[in-house]
Amino acid sequence: MTLTTERTDNDLAQVRRLVTNIPGPKSLELLARKTEAVSAGVGVTLPVFITKAGGGILEDVDGNSMIDMGSGIAVTTVGNANPYVVENVQRQVAAFTHTCFMVTPYAGYVEVCEALNRLTPGDHAKRSALFNSGAEAIENAVKIARTFTNRAAVVVVEHGYHGRTNLTMAMTAKNMPYKEGFGPFASEIFRVPTSYPFRDAPLSGLDIAKRAISRIDKEIGATNVAAIVIEPIQGEGGFIVPGDGYFAAMATFAKENGIVFVADEIQSGFCRTGDWFASSYEGVIPDLIATAKGIAGGLPLAAVTGRADIMDSVHAGGLGGTYGGNPVACAGALGAIRWMEEEDACGRAKAIEAVMLPALVAMQKNHPAIGDIRGRGAMLAIELVKPGTMDPDPERTGAVAKYCHGQGVMVLTTGTYSNVVRFLPPLTMPMHLLEEAIGVIASGFEVTS
Ligand SMILES: Cc1ncc(COP(=O)(O)O)c(C=O)c1O
């Protein structure tokens, strides 16, 4: 396997190389066709049409090779076309593509559940169920928690993101673009404060947890709450790492009150942060954990894993769906998980942090627009403010991202205030490309100042 050297197994040179403007003429042609064929509601961040990807590179129809600092929003953690994934998927797709696990089952589904039960925090008895998308996993976590507790209320937090289905829109904080005009939303969803250290100082994580818990007690009533659903590091909210103690205090409160504590690890899970799951940084063992994205090397798969007594409280037939735990997606997941275990994926995420974090801190010294640097492992971000203030600067954020795109570095923005540039490189990113990307990001600040 040659993932991190000069070329990937799918013969992709690990070099940034631009041969046209970004986007190039063939991409622009496809963009015009997209406009005619695809709903305007489906936007694209950067309209370069991809033909091949792997290692740390995205290659487009015009022959440009860009550095991938987004992993398709934290999905291709094991790299695109990872050979372990490719081999498993090819074997599976040639054997059979679908039977529906609920009709005639197959071993791959069970093996993925076994792996999830083994890898998620805690050594208690666990069960898993598989779905197609992160939002679907969250929907099912709520269904399971409601059945188990016989309660209705669901507590979520400020800046949280949980998806785009009707229930998960209600659980998601940010209006535009996720919720605008799509209501009415599901009921019995209650939002409480979250810890956002950059904007909360001098309040601590524990101070904010007390505030959130008081809100639950006084405004909802703890005995009405089925589930508290929190991301250990908020993704779409702005890569917000809560202050020390916040996440654990919320989990403890849930435990003391018979509330199911659900960690949404859809973005932060599967070695992305340098641990298998980000809940472990606070020593939290969630009752249920929702996963997706990095689980299957790009194939659509999601899961809910958790305490056997909670997971088994649902009547037979209450969970499922036609495609959930599709055999090809399961084969991809088994390949991705094997790669993560054999290739020390957590160590790779920490190595990325060790290079990137000091470089971002150095960048901040020259650029007061960088208000905050945060994240863990290969889930890092910078929050941009108007220099000397705490005012978000979404315009400069967009300008820096646009500059990077033009130079062949794919970066994503995020945040409630759209003022965060986030970095989610695949863990197969060669260090020379990571360093090159950092150089381009630094130039982005020079040219936009
Ligand atoms: C934390 C979190 N939860 C849920 C979701 C929804 O996942 P999906 O887009 O697969 O439905 C996302 C997607 O970005 C996410 O980051």
The ligand as a Tripos MOL2 file, in Angstrom:
@<TRIPOS>MOLECULE
LIG
   16    16     1     0     0
SMALL
NO_CHARGES

@<TRIPOS>ATOM
      1 C1        -22.6590   16.4390   13.9270 C.3       1 LIG1
      2 C2        -23.5180   16.0640   12.7500 C.ar      1 LIG1
      3 N1        -24.6820   15.4470   12.9710 N.ar      1 LIG1
      4 C3        -25.4830   15.0860   11.9470 C.ar      1 LIG1
      5 C4        -25.1330   15.3450   10.6460 C.ar      1 LIG1
      6 C5        -26.0410   14.9370    9.5220 C.3       1 LIG1
      7 O1        -25.4450   13.9290    8.7690 O.3       1 LIG1
      8 P1        -25.9690   13.6210    7.2790 P.3       1 LIG1
      9 O2        -25.5910   14.7950    6.4500 O.co2     1 LIG1
     10 O3        -25.2380   12.3670    6.8980 O.co2     1 LIG1
     11 O4        -27.4320   13.4220    7.3820 O.co2     1 LIG1
     12 C6        -23.9340   16.0040   10.3730 C.ar      1 LIG1
     13 C7        -23.5480   16.3520    9.0000 C.2       1 LIG1
     14 O5        -22.7840   17.2510    8.7410 O.2       1 LIG1
     15 C8        -23.1000   16.3730   11.4570 C.ar      1 LIG1
     16 O6        -21.9430   17.0210   11.2710 O.3       1 LIG1
@<TRIPOS>BOND
     1     1     2 1
     2     2     3 ar
     3     2    15 ar
     4     3     4 ar
     5     4     5 ar
     6     5     6 1
     7     5    12 ar
     8     6     7 1
     9     7     8 1
    10     8     9 2
    11     8    10 1
    12     8    11 1
    13    12    13 1
    14    12    15 ar
    15    13    14 2
    16    15    16 1
@<TRIPOS>SUBSTRUCTURE
     1 LIG1         1 GROUP 0 **** ****
